[in-house]
Amino acid sequence: MTKDGFLGSYDMSIDDKGRIRIPAKFRAQLGEDFVISCGNDACLVIYPGKVWEDISSQADGFSDFDMDAIEFKRAFFSNATWGEFDSAGRVLVPQKFRTYANFEKELIAVGANKYFEIWDEKNWNNKNYNTLQKRRESQAKITEKTIGRN
């Protein structure tokens, strides 16, 4: 069994200049090539370069003449940027991304297997993902979708 995949959650903070330090376990898997993107919720998504390439390849398969595809590409790719570590191992989060994710001071990095998300701690806690009730609700919804495909 390999230990691939972003798992767990880690407390973080953002400094006054918008810099964060990626948790060591996540950084080891992330490598130097990664993308910061606005998430589908008020959070940021950090994709390793290889995962980003896979997503980009999927989007390349969408028609350049389909307005829904064009709208998606505009919204998705314009809200992403290549990330880089500074000499102290921190990542600068662009201001528009901090605003999008409502970042204050205390953040949390949460694993999502192929990528990880960074949330403002208050927003994350308001979602109640750490409760049994939320887990059961999510499992029921995904089971319903999965059974519908059979």
N, C-alpha and C positions, 0 to 999 in steps of 0.2 A: 504494500500500500504506500503510495506516495503522499506527501503532505502538501499537495497543491490545493489551492483554493483559499479565498479570503474568508476566515471564520472568526467569530467572536466580535466583541466591541471594546473600544478603548477610548478613555477620556483624553481629550486634547484641549488646547486653547489656541487662540489666534492673537497675535500681538498687534500693537497699534498701527504697524505698517502693513498688516494683512498677511503676515507670514505664519505658516503652520509647520509643525514637525510631524511627519508621517510616523505612526507607530512602527517600531523596529520590525515586528513580525510581518507587517504589511509591506514595509519598504523592501525587505529581503525578496519578496515575491514580485514586487512591482518592477524592479530594475530601473534603469535610467531613462527608458523610453516609455512615456505615458501621456495620457490625455485627461484633462479636466473638463467636465461637461456639466451643464445644468441638468438636473434630474427631472423625473416626471412628477416629483413632489418638490417641496421647498427644501432641496438638498443639492449637493454636488455629487457627481459620480466620477470616480477615478478609474480609468481603464488602462490596463497594461497595453503596451504598443501592439502586441499580437492580437489581443481581443478587439482593439480598435480597428485593426486591419480587417478582421472578420466582419465587423459591423459595417465598415465602409464598403466592403465587397458586396454585402447584401443590398445596401442602398444603391450601389452601382447597377444592380439588376433592375431597378425601378425605371420605368420609361421616362425619358426626358420630355415627353409630350403629354404626360398625364399631370394635370394641375394638382391633384392631391399629392403625387410624388414630389413635384416641384416644391410645393408648400412645406412638405415634411423636410426635405433636404435643406431648405432655407432655414427653417426653425432649428433643426438639429445641428447642422454643421456651423451655423453662425454663432451658436452658443457653446462652442467647444474651443479649447486651445491646448497646444502642447505644453506640458508642464516641465519644469526643470528645477533641480536642486541648486541652492546657492552653496557657497563654500562651507557654510555651517550646517548643511544638510536640511535646510528649510525650503519650503515651497511658497512662492508668492502667489496668493489668490487674487486675481484681478478684481477691482472694485465692483464691476457689474455683477460678478458671480457672488461676491459677499452680499450684495444687496438682494439678489435673486433668492438666496438661501436664508436670508434674514439672520446672518451671523452677528452675534454679539461677542461675547468673550469665551464662554465655555462651549466646547464642541464635543461631538462624539463620532468616532469612526466605526462603522458597522460593516461587517463582512457580508457579501452577497455572492459568494463562491467565485465567479469569474472576474468580479470587480468589487469595489467597496464604495460606500457612500459616506459623505461627511454631512452631518446635521448640526444645527444649533441644538444644544442640549435640551432647551425648553421645548422646542418643536418636536424633538424625538420623544421626549417623555409624554407630551400631549397625545401622541399617536398610540400609546399603550402597547407597543409591540412586545414588551416584556411580560405580558399577562397571559395566563392560560386561556382566558376568554378570547383574546385577539388571535391566539394561535389556532384555537378550535374554529373560529369563524373563517380564518384564512384557509385552513385545511378543507373545510366544508365547501367553500367556493371553488377551490382548485380541483377538488374531487368531482364536483358537479361538471366543471368544464371538461375534465379528462374523460369522464364517463360518456359525455355527449359526443366524443370523437370516435368511440368504438363502433 
